[in-house]
Amino acid sequence: MKKLISLSAALFFLILSFTMHAQSKTGVDFFAGKWNVLITGTPYGDLRRVYVLEKNDNILTGIVQDSTGKEIAKCSKVEVKDNEVTLYYNALGNDVSVVLTRKDEDHVTGSALGMFDVKGERIK
């Protein structure tokens, strides 16, 4: 009888472990990596940028690249909330702020300077 109870308990925990879902990443862990981003409707036309965000001691640092991989700027400041990151940098003689908001595991939406729409995708 004890063997049957032990076997039943083991089987229950095995099934339970298969039904558990891993928690999705948030904050610094989610945004760390490379992001291919399209900023639409700017005076310079639609801009494609790659944001490379690196995690260092639970803080993000970043650089901005053009679509060819050439570095445009370093982020002077990166602010992270659970599902949102704000990047600050200087490009084309302008101070720029870009807000990226998590849409799903590999996509973000947001705005640049509070005026221009932003869509992005994680580069794997």
N, CA, C and O atoms as a GROMACS GRO file, in nm:
protein
  496
    1MET      N    1   0.081  -0.119   0.000
    1MET     CA    2   0.000   0.000   0.000
    1MET      C    3   0.086   0.126   0.000
    1MET      O    4   0.055   0.223  -0.070
    2LYS      N    5   0.196   0.126   0.080
    2LYS     CA    6   0.286   0.241   0.084
    2LYS      C    7   0.351   0.263  -0.052
    2LYS      O    8   0.371   0.377  -0.094
    3LYS      N    9   0.383   0.154  -0.121
    3LYS     CA   10   0.443   0.166  -0.254
    3LYS      C   11   0.346   0.230  -0.352
    3LYS      O   12   0.386   0.311  -0.435
    4LEU      N   13   0.220   0.194  -0.344
    4LEU     CA   14   0.118   0.250  -0.432
    4LEU      C   15   0.100   0.399  -0.407
    4LEU      O   16   0.087   0.476  -0.501
    5ILE      N   17   0.100   0.440  -0.280
    5ILE     CA   18   0.087   0.582  -0.246
    5ILE      C   19   0.210   0.659  -0.295
    5ILE      O   20   0.197   0.768  -0.351
    6SER      N   21   0.329   0.604  -0.274
    6SER     CA   22   0.452   0.668  -0.318
    6SER      C   23   0.455   0.680  -0.470
    6SER      O   24   0.492   0.785  -0.523
    7LEU      N   25   0.417   0.576  -0.539
    7LEU     CA   26   0.414   0.577  -0.685
    7LEU      C   27   0.312   0.679  -0.735
    7LEU      O   28   0.339   0.752  -0.831
    8SER      N   29   0.196   0.685  -0.673
    8SER     CA   30   0.093   0.783  -0.711
    8SER      C   31   0.142   0.925  -0.689
    8SER      O   32   0.120   1.012  -0.774
    9ALA      N   33   0.207   0.951  -0.578
    9ALA     CA   34   0.260   1.084  -0.548
    9ALA      C   35   0.368   1.122  -0.649
    9ALA      O   36   0.371   1.236  -0.697
   10ALA      N   37   0.456   1.029  -0.680
   10ALA     CA   38   0.562   1.056  -0.778
   10ALA      C   39   0.502   1.087  -0.915
   10ALA      O   40   0.547   1.180  -0.982
   11LEU      N   41   0.403   1.011  -0.956
   11LEU     CA   42   0.337   1.034  -1.084
   11LEU      C   43   0.267   1.170  -1.085
   11LEU      O   44   0.272   1.241  -1.185
   12PHE      N   45   0.202   1.206  -0.975
   12PHE     CA   46   0.136   1.336  -0.964
   12PHE      C   47   0.236   1.450  -0.982
   12PHE      O   48   0.210   1.543  -1.059
   13PHE      N   49   0.350   1.444  -0.913
   13PHE     CA   50   0.450   1.550  -0.923
   13PHE      C   51   0.515   1.554  -1.061
   13PHE      O   52   0.553   1.661  -1.108
   14LEU      N   53   0.529   1.440  -1.125
   14LEU     CA   54   0.583   1.436  -1.261
   14LEU      C   55   0.488   1.506  -1.357
   14LEU      O   56   0.532   1.587  -1.440
   15ILE      N   57   0.360   1.477  -1.347
   15ILE     CA   58   0.261   1.542  -1.433
   15ILE      C   59   0.255   1.692  -1.404
   15ILE      O   60   0.246   1.773  -1.496
   16LEU      N   61   0.260   1.728  -1.277
   16LEU     CA   62   0.258   1.868  -1.238
   16LEU      C   63   0.377   1.944  -1.296
   16LEU      O   64   0.362   2.059  -1.338
   17SER      N   65   0.494   1.881  -1.298
   17SER     CA   66   0.613   1.948  -1.351
   17SER      C   67   0.599   1.975  -1.501
   17SER      O   68   0.655   2.073  -1.549
   18PHE      N   69   0.528   1.893  -1.575
   18PHE     CA   70   0.508   1.915  -1.718
   18PHE      C   71   0.408   2.026  -1.745
   18PHE      O   72   0.414   2.091  -1.850
   19THR      N   73   0.317   2.049  -1.654
   19THR     CA   74   0.216   2.151  -1.675
   19THR      C   75   0.261   2.289  -1.628
   19THR      O   76   0.194   2.388  -1.660
   20MET      N   77   0.369   2.300  -1.556
   20MET     CA   78   0.420   2.428  -1.509
   20MET      C   79   0.483   2.502  -1.626
   20MET      O   80   0.552   2.441  -1.708
   21HIS      N   81   0.459   2.630  -1.635
   21HIS     CA   82   0.516   2.712  -1.740
   21HIS      C   83   0.626   2.799  -1.679
   21HIS      O   84   0.614   2.847  -1.566
   22ALA      N   85   0.732   2.818  -1.756
   22ALA     CA   86   0.839   2.905  -1.710
   22ALA      C   87   0.789   3.048  -1.712
   22ALA      O   88   0.714   3.088  -1.801
   23GLN      N   89   0.831   3.126  -1.614
   23GLN     CA   90   0.791   3.266  -1.612
   23GLN      C   91   0.867   3.339  -1.722
   23GLN      O   92   0.985   3.315  -1.746
   24SER      N   93   0.797   3.429  -1.789
   24SER     CA   94   0.862   3.505  -1.894
   24SER      C   95   0.952   3.611  -1.832
   24SER      O   96   0.931   3.655  -1.719
   25LYS      N   97   1.052   3.650  -1.907
   25LYS     CA   98   1.148   3.749  -1.859
   25LYS      C   99   1.084   3.886  -1.857
   25LYS      O  100   0.995   3.916  -1.937
   26THR      N  101   1.129   3.970  -1.765
   26THR     CA  102   1.084   4.108  -1.759
   26THR      C  103   1.205   4.197  -1.736
   26THR      O  104   1.314   4.150  -1.704
   27GLY      N  105   1.185   4.326  -1.753
   27GLY     CA  106   1.287   4.425  -1.723
   27GLY      C  107   1.416   4.404  -1.800
   27GLY      O  108   1.415   4.380  -1.920
   28VAL      N  109   1.526   4.414  -1.729
   28VAL     CA  110   1.658   4.406  -1.789
   28VAL      C  111   1.677   4.274  -1.863
   28VAL      O  112   1.732   4.273  -1.973
   29ASP      N  113   1.632   4.164  -1.806
   29ASP     CA  114   1.650   4.034  -1.869
   29ASP      C  115   1.576   4.025  -2.003
   29ASP      O  116   1.626   3.964  -2.097
   30PHE      N  117   1.458   4.085  -2.012
   30PHE     CA  118   1.383   4.080  -2.137
   30PHE      C  119   1.448   4.165  -2.245
   30PHE      O  120   1.463   4.119  -2.358
   31PHE      N  121   1.488   4.287  -2.212
   31PHE     CA  122   1.537   4.381  -2.313
   31PHE      C  123   1.682   4.360  -2.353
   31PHE      O  124   1.725   4.411  -2.457
   32ALA      N  125   1.760   4.286  -2.276
   32ALA     CA  126   1.900   4.262  -2.313
   32ALA      C  127   1.904   4.186  -2.446
   32ALA      O  128   1.829   4.091  -2.467
   33GLY      N  129   1.992   4.230  -2.535
   33GLY     CA  130   2.006   4.166  -2.666
   33GLY      C  131   2.004   4.269  -2.777
   33GLY      O  132   2.018   4.389  -2.753
   34LYS      N  133   1.986   4.220  -2.899
   34LYS     CA  134   1.981   4.307  -3.017
   34LYS      C  135   1.837   4.321  -3.065
   34LYS      O  136   1.762   4.223  -3.071
   35TRP      N  137   1.801   4.444  -3.099
   35TRP     CA  138   1.666   4.475  -3.146
   35TRP      C  139   1.672   4.548  -3.280
   35TRP      O  140   1.740   4.650  -3.292
   36ASN      N  141   1.602   4.496  -3.379
   36ASN     CA  142   1.590   4.559  -3.509
   36ASN      C  143   1.464   4.646  -3.503
   36ASN      O  144   1.354   4.594  -3.485
   37VAL      N  145   1.480   4.778  -3.518
   37VAL     CA  146   1.371   4.872  -3.492
   37VAL      C  147   1.348   4.960  -3.614
   37VAL      O  148   1.442   5.002  -3.681
   38LEU      N  149   1.220   4.987  -3.643
   38LEU     CA  150   1.181   5.079  -3.749
   38LEU      C  151   1.110   5.197  -3.685
   38LEU      O  152   1.011   5.181  -3.614
   39ILE      N  153   1.163   5.318  -3.712
   39ILE     CA  154   1.102   5.442  -3.664
   39ILE      C  155   1.039   5.508  -3.786
   39ILE      O  156   1.110   5.542  -3.881
   40THR      N  157   0.907   5.526  -3.785
   40THR     CA  158   0.838   5.576  -3.904
   40THR      C  159   0.795   5.721  -3.891
   40THR      O  160   0.762   5.769  -3.782
   41GLY      N  161   0.796   5.791  -4.006
   41GLY     CA  162   0.742   5.926  -4.015
   41GLY      C  163   0.832   6.037  -3.967
   41GLY      O  164   0.783   6.146  -3.939
   42THR      N  165   0.963   6.015  -3.957
   42THR     CA  166   1.052   6.121  -3.912
   42THR      C  167   1.081   6.218  -4.027
   42THR      O  168   1.057   6.183  -4.143
   43PRO      N  169   1.131   6.337  -3.999
   43PRO     CA  170   1.168   6.429  -4.108
   43PRO      C  171   1.279   6.372  -4.198
   43PRO      O  172   1.297   6.417  -4.311
   44TYR      N  173   1.352   6.274  -4.148
   44TYR     CA  174   1.458   6.209  -4.226
   44TYR      C  175   1.406   6.085  -4.298
   44TYR      O  176   1.484   6.011  -4.358
   45GLY      N  177   1.275   6.062  -4.294
   45GLY     CA  178   1.215   5.943  -4.353
   45GLY      C  179   1.206   5.833  -4.248
   45GLY      O  180   1.232   5.855  -4.130
   46ASP      N  181   1.168   5.715  -4.293
   46ASP     CA  182   1.162   5.601  -4.202
   46ASP      C  183   1.304   5.555  -4.173
   46ASP      O  184   1.384   5.537  -4.265
   47LEU      N  185   1.336   5.536  -4.046
   47LEU     CA  186   1.471   5.501  -4.004
   47LEU      C  187   1.475   5.360  -3.949
   47LEU      O  188   1.393   5.323  -3.864
   48ARG      N  189   1.570   5.281  -3.995
   48ARG     CA  190   1.594   5.148  -3.941
   48ARG      C  191   1.716   5.158  -3.849
   48ARG      O  192   1.821   5.208  -3.888
   49ARG      N  193   1.698   5.110  -3.728
   49ARG     CA  194   1.805   5.113  -3.628
   49ARG      C  195   1.816   4.977  -3.563
   49ARG      O  196   1.719   4.902  -3.554
   50VAL      N  197   1.937   4.948  -3.516
   50VAL     CA  198   1.961   4.828  -3.436
   50VAL      C  199   2.009   4.877  -3.300
   50VAL      O  200   2.110   4.947  -3.290
   51TYR      N  201   1.935   4.840  -3.197
   51TYR     CA  202   1.974   4.874  -3.060
   51TYR      C  203   2.037   4.750  -2.999
   51TYR      O  204   1.975   4.644  -2.991
   52VAL      N  205   2.162   4.765  -2.955
   52VAL     CA  206   2.234   4.656  -2.891
   52VAL      C  207   2.240   4.690  -2.742
   52VAL      O  208   2.311   4.781  -2.700
   53LEU      N  209   2.164   4.614  -2.664
   53LEU     CA  210   2.153   4.640  -2.520
   53LEU      C  211   2.220   4.528  -2.444
   53LEU      O  212   2.186   4.411  -2.460
   54GLU      N  213   2.316   4.565  -2.361
   54GLU     CA  214   2.392   4.466  -2.283
   54GLU      C  215   2.363   4.482  -2.135
   54GLU      O  216   2.351   4.593  -2.082
   55LYS      N  217   2.350   4.367  -2.070
   55LYS     CA  218   2.325   4.364  -1.925
   55LYS      C  219   2.458   4.359  -1.852
   55LYS      O  220   2.540   4.270  -1.876
   56ASN      N  221   2.479   4.455  -1.763
   56ASN     CA  222   2.597   4.460  -1.677
   56ASN      C  223   2.551   4.487  -1.535
   56ASN      O  224   2.504   4.597  -1.505
   57ASP      N  225   2.564   4.387  -1.447
   57ASP     CA  226   2.523   4.403  -1.307
   57ASP      C  227   2.379   4.452  -1.294
   57ASP      O  228   2.351   4.544  -1.217
   58ASN      N  229   2.288   4.391  -1.369
   58ASN     CA  230   2.146   4.421  -1.367
   58ASN      C  231   2.114   4.563  -1.413
   58ASN      O  232   2.010   4.619  -1.377
   59ILE      N  233   2.204   4.621  -1.493
   59ILE     CA  234   2.185   4.752  -1.554
   59ILE      C  235   2.206   4.735  -1.703
   59ILE      O  236   2.294   4.659  -1.745
   60LEU      N  237   2.126   4.805  -1.785
   60LEU     CA  238   2.145   4.798  -1.930
   60LEU      C  239   2.229   4.915  -1.978
   60LEU      O  240   2.213   5.028  -1.934
   61THR      N  241   2.318   4.884  -2.071
   61THR     CA  242   2.390   4.985  -2.146
   61THR      C  243   2.362   4.956  -2.292
   61THR      O  244   2.325   4.844  -2.327
   62GLY      N  245   2.378   5.054  -2.378
   62GLY     CA  246   2.343   5.027  -2.516
   62GLY      C  247   2.415   5.113  -2.617
   62GLY      O  248   2.469   5.219  -2.586
   63ILE      N  249   2.414   5.063  -2.740
   63ILE     CA  250   2.463   5.139  -2.854
   63ILE      C  251   2.357   5.134  -2.962
   63ILE      O  252   2.274   5.043  -2.967
   64VAL      N  253   2.362   5.233  -3.050
   64VAL     CA  254   2.268   5.244  -3.161
   64VAL      C  255   2.348   5.225  -3.289
   64VAL      O  256   2.452   5.289  -3.308
   65GLN      N  257   2.300   5.138  -3.375
   65GLN     CA  258   2.365   5.111  -3.503
   65GLN      C  259   2.266   5.139  -3.616
   65GLN      O  260   2.145   5.132  -3.597
   66ASP      N  261   2.321   5.172  -3.734
   66ASP     CA  262   2.233   5.181  -3.850
   66ASP      C  263   2.208   5.040  -3.903
   66ASP      O  264   2.255   4.943  -3.845
   67SER      N  265   2.135   5.029  -4.013
   67SER     CA  266   2.097   4.897  -4.064
   67SER      C  267   2.216   4.817  -4.117
   67SER      O  268   2.205   4.696  -4.136
   68THR      N  269   2.330   4.883  -4.141
   68THR     CA  270   2.450   4.812  -4.187
   68THR      C  271   2.539   4.766  -4.072
   68THR      O  272   2.637   4.695  -4.094
   69GLY      N  273   2.506   4.807  -3.950
   69GLY     CA  274   2.586   4.769  -3.834
   69GLY      C  275   2.684   4.875  -3.790
   69GLY      O  276   2.758   4.854  -3.694
   70LYS      N  277   2.688   4.990  -3.859
   70LYS     CA  278   2.777   5.100  -3.823
   70LYS      C  279   2.722   5.171  -3.699
   70LYS      O  280   2.604   5.205  -3.694
   71GLU      N  281   2.808   5.193  -3.601
   71GLU     CA  282   2.765   5.258  -3.477
   71GLU      C  283   2.731   5.404  -3.502
   71GLU      O  284   2.810   5.478  -3.560
   72ILE      N  285   2.613   5.445  -3.457
   72ILE     CA  286   2.568   5.583  -3.469
   72ILE      C  287   2.594   5.658  -3.339
   72ILE      O  288   2.644   5.771  -3.340
   73ALA      N  289   2.559   5.594  -3.227
   73ALA     CA  290   2.573   5.660  -3.097
   73ALA      C  291   2.574   5.558  -2.985
   73ALA      O  292   2.533   5.443  -3.002
   74LYS      N  293   2.621   5.603  -2.870
   74LYS     CA  294   2.610   5.525  -2.748
   74LYS      C  295   2.494   5.584  -2.668
   74LYS      O  296   2.472   5.705  -2.669
   75CYS      N  297   2.421   5.499  -2.601
   75CYS     CA  298   2.312   5.547  -2.517
   75CYS      C  299   2.372   5.616  -2.395
   75CYS      O  300   2.453   5.558  -2.323
   76SER      N  301   2.331   5.739  -2.372
   76SER     CA  302   2.381   5.813  -2.256
   76SER      C  303   2.308   5.769  -2.129
   76SER      O  304   2.361   5.783  -2.018
   77LYS      N  305   2.186   5.716  -2.147
   77LYS     CA  306   2.106   5.673  -2.033
   77LYS      C  307   2.007   5.568  -2.080
   77LYS      O  308   1.953   5.578  -2.190
   78VAL      N  309   1.984   5.466  -1.997
   78VAL     CA  310   1.885   5.363  -2.026
   78VAL      C  311   1.802   5.342  -1.899
   78VAL      O  312   1.855   5.303  -1.795
   79GLU      N  313   1.672   5.368  -1.909
   79GLU     CA  314   1.581   5.349  -1.796
   79GLU      C  315   1.494   5.226  -1.823
   79GLU      O  316   1.437   5.214  -1.931
   80VAL      N  317   1.485   5.136  -1.726
   80VAL     CA  318   1.410   5.013  -1.744
   80VAL      C  319   1.299   5.003  -1.640
   80VAL      O  320   1.322   5.022  -1.521
   81LYS      N  321   1.179   4.971  -1.689
   81LYS     CA  322   1.067   4.933  -1.603
   81LYS      C  323   1.035   4.789  -1.641
   81LYS      O  324   1.101   4.733  -1.728
   82ASP      N  325   0.937   4.728  -1.578
   82ASP     CA  326   0.907   4.587  -1.604
   82ASP      C  327   0.892   4.555  -1.752
   82ASP      O  328   0.960   4.465  -1.802
   83ASN      N  329   0.806   4.625  -1.823
   83ASN     CA  330   0.777   4.595  -1.962
   83ASN      C  331   0.808   4.712  -2.054
   83ASN      O  332   0.749   4.723  -2.162
   84GLU      N  333   0.900   4.800  -2.012
   84GLU     CA  334   0.930   4.918  -2.090
   84GLU      C  335   1.074   4.961  -2.067
   84GLU      O  336   1.127   4.951  -1.956
   85VAL      N  337   1.137   5.007  -2.174
   85VAL     CA  338   1.272   5.062  -2.164
   85VAL      C  339   1.274   5.194  -2.240
   85VAL      O  340   1.214   5.206  -2.347
   86THR      N  341   1.344   5.293  -2.184
   86THR     CA  342   1.362   5.421  -2.252
   86THR      C  343   1.510   5.442  -2.276
   86THR      O  344   1.591   5.435  -2.184
   87LEU      N  345   1.545   5.467  -2.402
   87LEU     CA  346   1.684   5.487  -2.444
   87LEU      C  347   1.704   5.634  -2.476
   87LEU      O  348   1.622   5.696  -2.544
   88TYR      N  349   1.814   5.691  -2.428
   88TYR     CA  350   1.848   5.830  -2.455
   88TYR      C  351   1.983   5.833  -2.525
   88TYR      O  352   2.078   5.770  -2.481
   89TYR      N  353   1.990   5.907  -2.637
   89TYR     CA  354   2.115   5.920  -2.710
   89TYR      C  355   2.109   6.043  -2.800
   89TYR      O  356   2.003   6.103  -2.814
   90ASN      N  357   2.221   6.079  -2.861
   90ASN     CA  358   2.228   6.193  -2.951
   90ASN      C  359   2.259   6.140  -3.090
   90ASN      O  360   2.358   6.068  -3.109
   91ALA      N  361   2.174   6.176  -3.188
   91ALA     CA  362   2.195   6.132  -3.326
   91ALA      C  363   2.155   6.244  -3.421
   91ALA      O  364   2.055   6.312  -3.398
   92LEU      N  365   2.231   6.262  -3.526
   92LEU     CA  366   2.205   6.365  -3.625
   92LEU      C  367   2.190   6.502  -3.562
   92LEU      O  368   2.112   6.585  -3.610
   93GLY      N  369   2.265   6.526  -3.454
   93GLY     CA  370   2.262   6.654  -3.385
   93GLY      C  371   2.140   6.676  -3.297
   93GLY      O  372   2.118   6.787  -3.248
   94ASN      N  373   2.062   6.571  -3.274
   94ASN     CA  374   1.941   6.582  -3.192
   94ASN      C  375   1.950   6.490  -3.072
   94ASN      O  376   2.002   6.379  -3.080
   95ASP      N  377   1.897   6.538  -2.958
   95ASP     CA  378   1.881   6.450  -2.843
   95ASP      C  379   1.757   6.365  -2.869
   95ASP      O  380   1.649   6.418  -2.895
   96VAL      N  381   1.774   6.234  -2.860
   96VAL     CA  382   1.667   6.141  -2.894
   96VAL      C  383   1.630   6.058  -2.772
   96VAL      O  384   1.718   6.015  -2.696
   97SER      N  385   1.501   6.036  -2.754
   97SER     CA  386   1.454   5.940  -2.655
   97SER      C  387   1.360   5.844  -2.726
   97SER      O  388   1.270   5.885  -2.799
   98VAL      N  389   1.382   5.715  -2.705
   98VAL     CA  390   1.300   5.612  -2.766
   98VAL      C  391   1.246   5.524  -2.656
   98VAL      O  392   1.321   5.471  -2.573
   99VAL      N  393   1.114   5.507  -2.654
   99VAL     CA  394   1.047   5.420  -2.558
   99VAL      C  395   1.007   5.293  -2.630
   99VAL      O  396   0.937   5.297  -2.730
  100LEU      N  397   1.053   5.179  -2.578
  100LEU     CA  398   1.015   5.049  -2.631
  100LEU      C  399   0.932   4.977  -2.526
  100LEU      O  400   0.974   4.962  -2.412
  101THR      N  401   0.813   4.933  -2.566
  101THR     CA  402   0.722   4.863  -2.478
  101THR      C  403   0.702   4.721  -2.528
  101THR      O  404   0.679   4.699  -2.647
  102ARG      N  405   0.712   4.627  -2.440
  102ARG     CA  406   0.700   4.486  -2.475
  102ARG      C  407   0.562   4.457  -2.535
  102ARG      O  408   0.459   4.493  -2.478
  103LYS      N  409   0.562   4.391  -2.650
  103LYS     CA  410   0.438   4.347  -2.714
  103LYS      C  411   0.418   4.198  -2.691
  103LYS      O  412   0.310   4.155  -2.652
  104ASP      N  413   0.522   4.120  -2.716
  104ASP     CA  414   0.525   3.977  -2.686
  104ASP      C  415   0.671   3.938  -2.666
  104ASP      O  416   0.756   4.026  -2.648
  105GLU      N  417   0.701   3.810  -2.666
  105GLU     CA  418   0.837   3.765  -2.633
  105GLU      C  419   0.946   3.820  -2.724
  105GLU      O  420   1.060   3.835  -2.680
  106ASP      N  421   0.914   3.850  -2.851
  106ASP     CA  422   1.016   3.893  -2.946
  106ASP      C  423   0.983   4.023  -3.017
  106ASP      O  424   1.052   4.059  -3.113
  107HIS      N  425   0.881   4.096  -2.974
  107HIS     CA  426   0.841   4.219  -3.042
  107HIS      C  427   0.816   4.331  -2.942
  107HIS      O  428   0.771   4.308  -2.830
  108VAL      N  429   0.847   4.454  -2.988
  108VAL     CA  430   0.821   4.573  -2.908
  108VAL      C  431   0.753   4.678  -2.995
  108VAL      O  432   0.763   4.675  -3.118
  109THR      N  433   0.683   4.768  -2.931
  109THR     CA  434   0.626   4.885  -2.997
  109THR      C  435   0.665   5.005  -2.912
  109THR      O  436   0.718   4.989  -2.802
  110GLY      N  437   0.638   5.124  -2.962
  110GLY     CA  438   0.669   5.240  -2.881
  110GLY      C  439   0.668   5.368  -2.960
  110GLY      O  440   0.597   5.382  -3.059
  111SER      N  441   0.750   5.463  -2.913
  111SER     CA  442   0.758   5.592  -2.979
  111SER      C  443   0.897   5.651  -2.964
  111SER      O  444   0.970   5.622  -2.869
  112ALA      N  445   0.929   5.736  -3.060
  112ALA     CA  446   1.054   5.812  -3.056
  112ALA      C  447   1.016   5.958  -3.039
  112ALA      O  448   0.933   6.010  -3.114
  113LEU      N  449   1.076   6.023  -2.943
  113LEU     CA  450   1.049   6.163  -2.911
  113LEU      C  451   0.902   6.190  -2.882
  113LEU      O  452   0.856   6.304  -2.889
  114GLY      N  453   0.827   6.084  -2.850
  114GLY     CA  454   0.685   6.099  -2.822
  114GLY      C  455   0.602   6.132  -2.945
  114GLY      O  456   0.482   6.159  -2.933
  115MET      N  457   0.664   6.131  -3.066
  115MET     CA  458   0.593   6.172  -3.187
  115MET      C  459   0.590   6.067  -3.297
  115MET      O  460   0.497   6.063  -3.378
  116PHE      N  461   0.690   5.982  -3.301
  116PHE     CA  462   0.705   5.890  -3.414
  116PHE      C  463   0.686   5.746  -3.368
  116PHE      O  464   0.737   5.705  -3.264
  117ASP      N  465   0.611   5.669  -3.447
  117ASP     CA  466   0.583   5.530  -3.412
  117ASP      C  467   0.707   5.444  -3.428
  117ASP      O  468   0.787   5.463  -3.520
  118VAL      N  469   0.720   5.348  -3.338
  118VAL     CA  470   0.833   5.256  -3.338
  118VAL      C  471   0.780   5.113  -3.331
  118VAL      O  472   0.691   5.082  -3.252
  119LYS      N  473   0.837   5.026  -3.414
  119LYS     CA  474   0.809   4.883  -3.409
  119LYS      C  475   0.943   4.812  -3.412
  119LYS      O  476   1.033   4.852  -3.485
  120GLY      N  477   0.957   4.708  -3.331
  120GLY     CA  478   1.084   4.639  -3.326
  120GLY      C  479   1.069   4.490  -3.308
  120GLY      O  480   0.966   4.440  -3.262
  121GLU      N  481   1.176   4.420  -3.345
  121GLU     CA  482   1.180   4.276  -3.336
  121GLU      C  483   1.317   4.234  -3.283
  121GLU      O  484   1.419   4.290  -3.322
  122ARG      N  485   1.317   4.135  -3.196
  122ARG     CA  486   1.442   4.082  -3.140
  122ARG      C  487   1.522   4.013  -3.250
  122ARG      O  488   1.466   3.938  -3.331
  123ILE      N  489   1.652   4.037  -3.254
  123ILE     CA  490   1.740   3.967  -3.347
  123ILE      C  491   1.794   3.847  -3.272
  123ILE      O  492   1.857   3.860  -3.167
  124LYS      N  493   1.768   3.728  -3.327
  124LYS     CA  494   1.811   3.606  -3.260
  124LYS      C  495   1.941   3.556  -3.317
  124LYS      O  496   1.992   3.453  -3.273
   0.00000   0.00000   0.00000
